[in-house]
Amino acid sequence: MLQPRTYTPEQVAKILQLSKNTVYELISRGEIIAKKIGKVYRIPQSSISFVFTGMDEDILKAQRVDEKNLERVSKTLREVRKSVWEKSKSF
């Protein structure tokens, strides 16, 4: 059976062991990201992760990618700086 990628506020309340009203308050404060479709809210699974990690899942993934690329970027910067330095000596 497929796991839902979105939840209702009632489902989130049950998952987090909170009242339904508390979930609606968290939505209104922006602590849980939800999309209102018609008269009902839908909450993406990543928003529930945000409650625990303090970071949006997309931001966390982007940070990990940036950290992996950091050494490559640093190496390229060193090479460019060295090249510019060498060229500036010839003036």
Summary of the structure (lengths in Angstrom):
residues: 91
radius of gyration: 22.6
end to end distance: 70.3
largest distance: 72.1
contacts: 206
relative contact order: 0.10
helix: 66%
strand: 11%
